[in-house]
């Protein structure tokens, strides 16, 4: 499947301008070749390429709407690392494994305050196409910890921290707890992952006071981006079960 990004509205399909350039100048594709277009919102169009000068359009053969997504949507709020390459690597791999939303979290110990969010979003679109995803993840702007926690649902929000002196539950019991609680929104789950240096004791206590449970990711201490990828892989696996 040759998958590209574009807009799908009814029976109208518009190939993204950057994708058109890629098709013409990089891939050197020809008129009549079959491609697929997704809008990243669960819709998919199939058709043949039509060249009109430097512009490329699609002769639509079929459109599929509301394609299925992962049963449990994963939102990871993660503090950006000082080395931006690491957080970009996390975003790419988490996208491949079906994450639905990423929020860059500004905590007390977050060192990086400046981010190129548009670059990160483009990387997620690229990773989505590579892995044949028809639902692209939402990538939110850098958000202060105090602002992010205003709208969390403690029943499906968890914090992964490294303080071994505080109680932390095992990942294994999270899904079971969701199934047992009929009032819980088991269709979405949110994880908070701290920066290099972890969350502060104050931040951990604030979340505990709100009823947010702490989670252990194992006996070893994981880097920020590794913890994010681990949670994404865990959710990916759970969705396959």
C-alpha positions as CSV (number, residue, x, y, z in Angstrom):
1,X,0.0,0.0,0.0
2,X,1.4,3.4,-1.1
3,X,-0.1,5.6,1.6
4,X,-0.1,9.4,1.6
5,X,-1.7,12.2,3.5
6,X,-4.5,14.5,2.4
7,X,-8.0,15.9,3.0
8,X,-11.1,13.7,2.5
9,X,-14.5,15.5,2.5
10,X,-17.4,13.5,1.2
11,X,-16.3,12.1,-2.2
12,X,-13.7,14.9,-2.6
13,X,-10.0,14.1,-2.0
14,X,-7.2,16.6,-2.0
15,X,-3.6,15.4,-1.7
16,X,-1.5,17.5,0.7
17,X,0.8,19.9,-1.2
18,X,4.0,18.5,0.4
19,X,2.9,15.0,-0.5
20,X,2.3,16.1,-4.1
21,X,5.9,17.4,-4.3
22,X,7.2,14.2,-2.8
23,X,5.2,12.2,-5.4
24,X,6.5,14.2,-8.3
25,X,10.1,15.1,-7.4
26,X,11.2,12.3,-5.1
27,X,9.2,9.2,-6.0
28,X,8.8,10.2,-9.6
29,X,5.5,8.4,-9.8
30,X,3.5,8.2,-13.0
31,X,-0.1,9.0,-14.0
32,X,-2.4,6.0,-13.4
33,X,-0.5,4.5,-10.5
34,X,-2.7,3.4,-7.6
35,X,-2.2,5.1,-4.3
36,X,-4.1,5.5,-1.0
37,X,-4.9,8.7,0.8
38,X,-5.8,9.1,4.5
39,X,-6.8,12.2,6.4
40,X,-5.5,10.8,9.7
41,X,-9.0,10.8,11.1
42,X,-9.9,7.2,10.2
43,X,-10.9,7.8,6.6
44,X,-9.2,6.2,3.6
45,X,-9.4,6.8,-0.2
46,X,-8.1,4.6,-3.0
47,X,-7.6,5.8,-6.5
48,X,-5.3,6.5,-9.4
49,X,-2.8,9.4,-9.8
50,X,-3.7,12.1,-12.2
51,X,-1.0,14.7,-13.2
52,X,-2.0,18.2,-14.3
53,X,1.3,20.0,-14.8
54,X,3.0,20.2,-11.4
55,X,-0.2,19.4,-9.6
56,X,-1.3,15.9,-8.6
57,X,-4.9,14.8,-8.0
58,X,-6.6,11.5,-7.3
59,X,-9.2,9.8,-9.5
60,X,-11.1,8.3,-6.7
61,X,-12.2,4.6,-6.9
62,X,-13.3,3.9,-3.3
63,X,-13.6,5.8,0.0
64,X,-13.8,4.0,3.4
65,X,-15.0,6.0,6.4
66,X,-14.6,5.5,10.1
67,X,-12.1,2.7,10.0
68,X,-11.5,1.0,13.3
69,X,-9.0,2.4,15.8
70,X,-7.4,0.8,18.9
71,X,-9.9,-0.3,21.5
72,X,-8.1,1.6,24.3
73,X,-6.8,5.0,23.4
74,X,-3.5,5.9,25.0
75,X,-2.5,9.5,25.9
76,X,1.0,10.0,27.2
77,X,2.0,13.3,28.9
78,X,5.8,13.3,28.9
79,X,8.4,15.8,29.9
80,X,10.7,16.6,26.9
81,X,14.3,15.5,27.3
82,X,17.3,17.8,27.2
83,X,18.4,15.9,24.1
84,X,15.6,16.5,21.6
85,X,16.5,13.5,19.5
86,X,15.3,11.2,22.3
87,X,11.8,12.7,22.6
88,X,11.6,12.6,18.8
89,X,12.5,8.9,18.8
90,X,9.8,8.3,21.5
91,X,7.2,10.1,19.4
92,X,8.1,8.1,16.3
93,X,8.0,4.7,18.0
94,X,4.9,5.5,20.1
95,X,3.1,6.5,16.9
96,X,4.0,3.3,15.2
97,X,2.5,1.4,18.2
98,X,-0.8,3.3,18.1
99,X,-0.6,6.1,20.7
100,X,-3.6,8.4,20.2
101,X,-2.3,11.6,21.9
102,X,1.0,13.1,23.1
103,X,1.3,16.1,25.5
104,X,4.7,17.6,26.1
105,X,4.7,18.3,29.9
106,X,6.6,21.1,31.6
107,X,7.3,20.0,35.1
108,X,9.4,21.5,37.9
109,X,12.5,19.6,36.7
110,X,11.9,19.9,32.9
111,X,15.1,21.4,31.4
112,X,13.9,21.9,27.8
113,X,11.5,24.7,27.5
114,X,11.6,25.3,23.7
115,X,10.2,22.8,21.2
116,X,9.5,22.7,17.5
117,X,6.0,21.2,17.8
118,X,5.3,21.4,14.1
119,X,8.4,19.3,13.3
120,X,7.3,16.7,15.9
121,X,3.8,16.6,14.3
122,X,5.2,16.0,10.9
123,X,7.4,13.2,12.2
124,X,4.3,11.6,13.7
125,X,2.5,11.9,10.4
126,X,5.4,10.2,8.6
127,X,5.5,7.4,11.2
128,X,1.8,6.9,10.8
129,X,2.1,6.5,7.1
130,X,5.0,4.2,7.4
131,X,3.1,1.9,9.8
132,X,-0.2,2.2,7.8
133,X,-2.1,4.0,10.5
134,X,-5.3,5.8,9.5
135,X,-5.7,7.6,12.8
136,X,-2.8,10.1,13.4
137,X,-1.9,11.0,17.0
138,X,-2.7,14.4,18.4
139,X,0.5,16.3,19.5
140,X,-0.2,19.0,21.9
141,X,1.9,22.1,22.7
142,X,4.2,22.2,25.8
143,X,1.8,22.4,28.7
144,X,2.5,23.3,32.3
145,X,2.0,20.5,34.8
146,X,-0.4,22.7,36.8
147,X,-2.6,23.3,33.7
148,X,-2.6,19.7,32.5
149,X,-3.8,18.2,35.8
150,X,-6.9,20.5,35.9
151,X,-8.8,18.3,33.5
152,X,-7.6,14.8,34.3
153,X,-9.9,11.9,35.2
154,X,-8.2,10.1,38.1
155,X,-9.9,6.9,37.3
156,X,-8.0,6.4,34.1
157,X,-4.9,8.5,34.8
158,X,-1.6,7.1,36.1
159,X,1.8,8.5,37.0
160,X,5.0,6.5,36.4
161,X,7.7,7.7,38.9
162,X,10.8,6.2,40.4
163,X,10.3,6.9,44.1
164,X,10.5,3.4,45.5
165,X,9.4,4.6,49.0
166,X,6.0,5.4,47.7
167,X,3.3,2.8,46.9
168,X,3.1,1.9,43.2
169,X,0.8,-0.6,41.5
170,X,1.8,-3.1,38.9
171,X,0.8,-2.5,35.2
172,X,-0.8,-6.0,35.2
173,X,-3.7,-4.9,37.3
174,X,-4.7,-1.8,35.5
175,X,-6.7,-3.4,32.7
176,X,-8.4,-5.7,35.2
177,X,-9.3,-2.7,37.4
178,X,-10.8,-1.0,34.4
179,X,-12.9,-4.0,33.5
180,X,-14.1,-4.3,37.1
181,X,-15.2,-0.7,37.3
182,X,-18.2,-0.3,35.0
183,X,-18.4,3.4,35.6
184,X,-14.8,4.0,34.3
185,X,-14.1,5.2,30.8
186,X,-12.0,2.2,29.8
187,X,-11.8,3.5,26.2
188,X,-9.0,6.0,27.2
189,X,-6.0,5.8,29.5
190,X,-3.5,8.6,30.4
191,X,0.1,8.2,31.6
192,X,2.3,10.9,33.0
193,X,6.0,10.4,32.6
194,X,8.5,12.7,34.2
195,X,11.8,14.3,33.1
196,X,15.3,13.3,33.7
197,X,15.4,13.6,37.5
198,X,11.8,12.4,37.8
199,X,8.7,14.3,39.1
200,X,9.2,16.3,42.3
201,X,7.8,15.0,45.6
202,X,5.3,17.9,45.5
203,X,4.0,17.0,42.0
204,X,3.7,13.3,43.0
205,X,1.7,14.3,46.1
206,X,-0.6,16.7,44.2
207,X,-1.5,13.8,41.9
208,X,-1.9,11.4,44.8
209,X,-4.3,13.9,46.5
210,X,-6.4,13.9,43.3
211,X,-6.6,10.1,43.4
212,X,-4.2,9.4,40.6
213,X,-2.4,6.0,41.1
214,X,1.3,5.6,40.8
215,X,2.6,2.8,38.5
216,X,5.8,0.8,38.6
217,X,7.4,0.0,35.2
218,X,9.7,-2.6,36.6
219,X,12.7,-2.9,38.8
220,X,15.1,-1.1,36.5
221,X,15.2,2.7,36.2
222,X,14.2,3.7,32.7
223,X,15.1,6.8,30.8
224,X,12.2,9.2,30.0
225,X,11.9,8.2,26.4
226,X,12.3,4.5,27.2
227,X,9.5,4.7,29.8
228,X,7.3,6.3,27.2
229,X,8.0,3.6,24.6
230,X,7.6,0.9,27.1
231,X,4.1,2.1,28.0
232,X,3.2,2.5,24.3
233,X,4.4,-1.1,23.7
234,X,2.4,-2.3,26.7
235,X,-0.8,-0.7,25.4
236,X,-0.2,-2.0,21.9
237,X,0.1,-5.5,23.2
238,X,-3.0,-5.2,25.4
239,X,-5.0,-4.0,22.4
240,X,-4.0,-7.1,20.5
241,X,-5.4,-9.4,23.2
